[in-house]
Every structure is written in structure tokens, then in C-alpha cells.
């Protein structure tokens, strides 16, 4: 993540009531409409999400925004790595702004480029293989620097919807896969491909050889970095059992960042877009228990009152996503109206070129 820190926006904004905030945002958005595009991730709070011109998951938003090159300012209501991807894919004339620079992703921060590079060399040495015998795969929830490392080593980015396909591509080359930062997405992808458990190894950060012995690493087909999503780790198999007891008609769908035992126990699993599609197509009268961030679940419940939509655990709020508030959004727009660009996220050219290789590799699979 960048070393930039959030500027104190001051009591002048924090003291404004929500109704006034929303009115002023709407007015600024209209004023800047010829030059402005607001992107909103599904996990954003409703008071921010309502202003998004484009709505979706991180990669979908960045790709759609990149296709709209007549807008100078892309205000990304999401977290830092998403703004980085938008900047990598944006046209040269576009500037990407993040309303709150401290809106990060703890899971993405669990895998830094120096840590990955050190583990890579240790893994290759311990397993007795060549550097080119390992293919790195990074979840899109990672820094631009990590994506660049992957691009330099012939690997690919993946998303929560295509992790299985990207893993299959890498394994088809007969090479070991090093998957980071989310161990659970990687394990679930390997499970979907019927990779035996004894060929999947967890690399524990800070431990010699990731806490494994030489034979384990030499026999591994998939090595998983021990990162995780703090939000989806709050969902346990017991939550699924509870909702099935409470509502025998419930169909349970969970995000693949959940533990493997949760994904195995669910009726369905899918990315944020997949979850929305399932509920949308489920039809009136359907019952849903959803395992993902609470803002998305609440929004689906509001949008489909003819369906029963519940969160498996209402405590699944992403605090870093929630850092982007209406006050932060108004502050950014007010500054743009005054001719001042604040909170711009810029990826240096060398990093962007290599990171784009890993993104393009995914698109080619």
C-alpha cells in the first residue's frame, strides 16, 4: 500500500448532517458530470453506493471505467488495491481518486512484494526446483507491487469468480503453483479441481520454509500463502447449521474467501456478482442465507422484498470499506470543483507495466 496517508478533512465536513451531505454530493456530482465518473464497490455503505455511476466488484469496475475514456476523474469508492488496478488500466489522461486513503485491505497487506520474493527463493531452493518451475497466481486483492512480481514471473491475477480456471491453466503446465494472498480462495479453487489435500501446502509467513519440511514442498502442486479475509473468516459451519434449522427452505450461498469447510457445506458459492445473480434469478418466494459482507446482503434484502434474504452472520462488516463515508466523498468532489486533485492514486510506470502483464494473462485464459 502507498505511504500516503489520509488528509484530515476537518470538522467542517464531519459536522454536516447526512441529509445535507447527500444533497451537496448530488449537486457536486451534477456540476462535475462532464468530467467525473464515480465507481462503487458492492461492499460500500448505501449512502455512498447510491452515487456510483458504475457498480460492481473490483475488476469489473476497473475494466468498465477504462472503457470510458472521456471522463477525467475516476473516484473509486472502494479500497486501495482497487484504485491501483483502476489506475493501471486507465487512460493517460485519467486520474484515479480514493475518497479515503486509509481504506485498505488487510488481506492484501498480508503479502508484500519483499515477503513474497523472499519466500519464492526459499521455496525454489527447498523444493529443489528451478525458478521457472513455479507459476505465481495472485488474487486481485493484492498490491500493484505484488501483481508486478507475478507479471515478471509469468504468472496471472485471478478473481473470486475465475480462481478455479486460472489454477487449472497453471497446473496444466505441469508446474507448481504459488498462490497468494488468500489461502482460502486458493484451497477452494484446488478443491474444485480435485487436487488431493496432501498436494496442497500452506506457507506460513515468518517460519523457515513456511513451516514445512523439504519433502512436503517437493511433493506439493499448490502452495498457499497464509493470508485471509478477516470478514469472511467470521463465518463458520455452525452458522449454516443454524439457518438450516431456523428455515428449512433456505438456500445458502457463500463467498469463496470463506473456509473450505464452509464452502463445502453451502448449497452454492460465488463472487459478489455471482451472489447477486443467484438471488436475482432465485425468483419470488425464494429463501437465501448469504455468507459475505453485510452491506451487500442488506442491499439485496431491500431490492428484493419478495424474497427472504438473511446474512449468515450480521457481524460481517468490512471496516476498511466502511472508511469511505459521504463526508469523504463530498470533500473529494468539493476539491475537484475548486480545481484541486486530492487523494490521487498513482502506480509508477515500471510497476504498472509488469502488473498489467499479470492482468492481461488472466484475461487471456
N, C-alpha and C positions, 0 to 999 in steps of 0.2 A: 504493500500500500504506500501511497505517496507520503512524504514527510510533511506536506502541507496540513495545517490544522484549521478547523473551523473558526472563522472570524466571529467575534461576539456581535450579534446583530442588534443588541441593545434593548433596553426596556421599552423603547418606543414601539417595537413590534410585539414583544412578548406581552405587553399590556393591552393589546387590542382584543376585543371580544370576537368570538368566532364568526358571528353573523357579518360584522364589518369586514373581517379578514376575507371572507368568501366573496363579498361584494367587490372589494378592492382588487382581488385576484382576477375576478371575471372582467373587470374594467381594464386592467393592465393587459390581460390576455387579448382582449379585443383590440386595444391600442397597438399591440406589437404583432398582431396576427400575420402580417405580411412577411415577417422575418423569424417567427417563433414556431417551434414545434415542441409540445410537451409530451414526454413519454412516461407512462405509468405502469409499474410492475404490479402484478396481481396481489402482492402482499402489502401494498400501500394502504394506509387508512383511507376510508371513504372520502373524507374531507379534502384529501389531496388527489385521490384517484379520479374523482369526478371531473377534474380539469384536463385529464390526459386526452390528447388528440389520437394517440396510438396506445393501445393497451395489450399486454401480453407478458410472456416470460422474457428473460433477459436477451437471449439471442434473437428471438423473433422481433423484438423491439428494435434492436440494433440494425438488423437487416432491413426492416421496413423503413427505418429512418434514413439509412444510407441511400435508399432508392428515391428519397425526396430531397433533391439537392438544391432546391430553390429556397430553403429555409436556412438562415444564417446561424440561428441559435437553437441548439437541441438541449432542452432542460430535462435531464433524466431523473425522474422521481423513483429512485431505487437505491442501490448500494454501489460502492466504489468500483468494484471489478466490472460491473455492468457499464458504467460510464467509460471505463477504459476500452472495453470492446466497441462501444459506440464511436469513440474517438479513432480507433484503429480502422474502422470501416467507413467513417465519414469522409466526405469530400474535403479537399484542402481549404475551401472557403468556409467550412462549418466549424463552429465552436461548441464543445460539449460542456455543459454546466451541471454540477451536482448541488442541489439546494443545501445539503449539509455534508461537509467533508468528513465528518466523523461517522457517517453512515457506511460502515464497512461490513465485512462478512467474517465472523470468527473462524469458520471452516477454511475459507480462502487463506486467512492469515496463518493457518497451521502448516502451510507448505510454502516456505520461502525458496527463492532460487538457490541461495548458498546451501541450505539444508538439503534440497533435492540433489544438487550437484555432488555434494559430499557423499550422500547415501548411494548415489548412482555408482561412483567409483568403488565404494566399498562392496556393493552388491556384485559388480562385474568381477572384482578380484576374488571374493569369497566363493562365487559360483563357478569360477574357473572358465569364464566365457569372454568373448570379445565384446568391445563396446557396441558393435553393430548387431550383436545377437539379442539386444534388448530393445523393445519398442515402448516409448513412453506414451501414456494417454493421460491427459489432464481433463478433469471436469471443467466446464466453462466457468464454474465458481472458483476461479483462481486468478492470481495477478497476471498482468501482462508480461512480467518478467518470467514467470513460470511457463506461460504459453510460449514465450520466445525460446526457452530451453527446449521445450518439446519440438518446436519447429526446427531448431538446429539439429535435433537428433532423429529427424524423420518420423516423428510421431503425429498424433492427432488430438484435437479437442473432442470432447463428447458432451452431450446434454443429457438430462434425465430421461428424455424420450428416445435417444438413439444409442445409449451406452452399450446395449447388447450388440447392436450392429457394428459399432466401432471396435469392440472387443473381438468380435468374430473376424473382422478384417485383419486385425493384428495377429491373432492366433493362427489364422490360415497361412501366415508366412512362416510358421514353424519356429517362432521366436518367443522368448519370454516377454511378458508384458509387465511393465511397472506402472501401476495405476494410482493416481493421486488427484486431489487430496482426500476424497471421501471413500473411506473403506467400505461403507455400506452399499453405496451405489455400485462400486466395483464388485463386491461379493454377490450382490443381487444379479448383476449382469452375467457373472460367471455361472451362477446357479441356473439362470435361464438357458445357458449354453451347455448345461450338464457337465461342467468341469468338476471332477471329483474334489472333495474337500481337502484331501491330502496333497493336492497340487496347487492349493491356494495358501499363500503365506502372508501373514501380517507383519509389516515392517514397523517396529515400534521406535518412534523418534527418541534419540538420545541414548539408545542402547547399542552396544557393539553388535554389528551385523544385524541390527534391527531386532535383537533378542532371539535370533535363530542360529542353528548350527549349520555347518557347511553343507551337509547332505540335504537338509530341508531346502536350502536355497538352490542347490544344484538340481533338485528334482522339481522345483516349482515351475508352473506355467504362468501363474498370475501372482505378482507381489503387490500387496495393497498397503499404501501409506495409511497410518492410523488416525487420519482426520475424520471428522464427523460434523453433522449439523446439530447444533445444540437444541434447536426447535424440534426436529423430528426424533431426537433421542428421548423425548419426553413421552413417546407413545410406546406402550408395552402390550404384549399379547392379552394381558388381563383387561385392558380397555376394550378390546374386540369382544372378549367373552362377556363382559358386562352389557354391551349394547345388544348383543345377540339374545341375552336373557331378557332384557327390557323390551326389545322389539324384534319378535321372531321374523318379521318381514324385511328387516334391514339388509341392505347390500352394502358391504364395506369395501371402500376403495382407499388406498394409502399411497403416499409418495414413495418412490424407490430410494429416497435417502433414509428411510426407516430401516431398523434392524431386519436382518434376513428372516428371523422367526416371525416378525410382524407381517412382512410381505408374504411369506408362505401361508400365514393364517388368514389373510384377506381374501375376499372374493375377486378383487381386481386391484391393479396397481397402475399408476400413471403419473406423468408430469402434471404441472398445474394445468396446462392446456388439455391434457388427457382427462383429468378430473372434471374439468368444466364440460368437456364433450360428453362424458359419461352421464352426468346429471342432466344435461340438456336433452340428450337422447333417451333418458330413462323414462320420460313421459309422466303425465299427471298421475298422482297417486303413488308414485314410487317412493321408497324409503331409503335414505342414504346415511351412512356413518362415514365421515371423512377424516382421514389422518393427514392433515397438513396445517399450514399457518392459518390462524383463526380469522384474519380479515377476509381471506378468500372464502372460507366456509360461511361466514356471516353474510357475505355479499350474495352467494348462491342461494342462501335461505331467503333473502329479501327478494331476489329476482324471480324465484320460483315458489311462490306461496302455495301452489297446488301440489308441491312435493314436500315430504318430511326430510329436512336436511339438518343433521346434527354433527358437531365436532366430536371426535372420539375423546378428546381431552381439551377443554376450553382454555387450558393454560398455554397453548401453542401460539404465543405471540412472539414475533421476531423483533427484539428491541432495537436493533440497528436499522431495520426497515422503518420502524416507527419513529426513528430520529428525524425523518423528513416530515415537517409539520407545515400547516398552512402559513405560519409566520415566516418560516424559512423560504417557502416558495414566493411569497409576496416580496420579501427582501431582495431576492434574486431578480424578480421582474421589475421592481422599482429601480434597481441599479441599472438594468438594461435600458429602461426608459430614460434614464439620466445619462446614457452613453457610457456606462461603466460596466465592464465584464468582471464578474466576481465568481470565485469557486470554479474556475475553468480546469478541467481535467485534460492533461496533455501527456501522451505517451511519446517518448523520444523516438526518432525515426528508426534507429537501428533495432530497438526492441519491437517496434511496430511491424517492421518488415518480417522479422522472424516469427512473431506471434501470428501474423496473418498467414504464414505458411501452414501453421497447425490448424487454423480455422479453415483454410481452403482445403486442406486434406480431408477434414470432416465432411465438407460439402461435396467432395468427390466420391465419398464412399456410398 
